[in-house]
Amino acid sequence: MGSPGESVVAANGTTNVADAGVVYTIDFPDNSMWSQMRVIHQDQPNVADGIETGDRFGETVAAVNLAPGKASPSWADMQLAVGVPGESQGAAAGAGAVQTFSLLTAPGDHNDILYAGRNKLPGTPGANQHMGQVIALSPTHVYIGMPNGPQAGGAVYEVPWNNVTSYTTNADADGAVTVLRPGADGIPSGGKAFGSAVR
């Protein structure tokens, strides 16, 4: 569960970082009350990037079981993706990012990050592209909606799990990222903000 407007008190104990964002993972057992499992944010050991005002970590959250039916899933099987649309990348304010975690371990144990120019995502980070506003997961891919560019009219990045270093056993070893956009691969041309929703 995401709380992107949550303020986070930095590890120094004195700085209250507004709108840094937090994610809570909750367990709902079959026959008992729910319980909180973990609190995840960017100011924890070995978690990529650091907390900044307006990051909005957790604005979108998606989870997937990459090995459904497996009796004892491993850390690599249970994956969580978190959108961080306010994240700055260098001088590009609001470029955004998507971070991945294992649902079964401490946040920093198996954490990776996706943004333009990393893990074979095309392009370079651009201001106010807000990567992470739209995400969806399947057992084979991470889908990242990019309605604010850099592609004219918007796009969706189809990223193999193999590109996320937290999960390295996917058979798709080439790691090619497919860019779905208007006017290509049978998608009608025209329109605006393609990638505003992915299901």
Summary of the structure (lengths in Angstrom):
residues: 199
radius of gyration: 16.9
end to end distance: 18.0
largest distance: 53.6
contacts: 652
relative contact order: 0.14
helix: 2%
strand: 31%
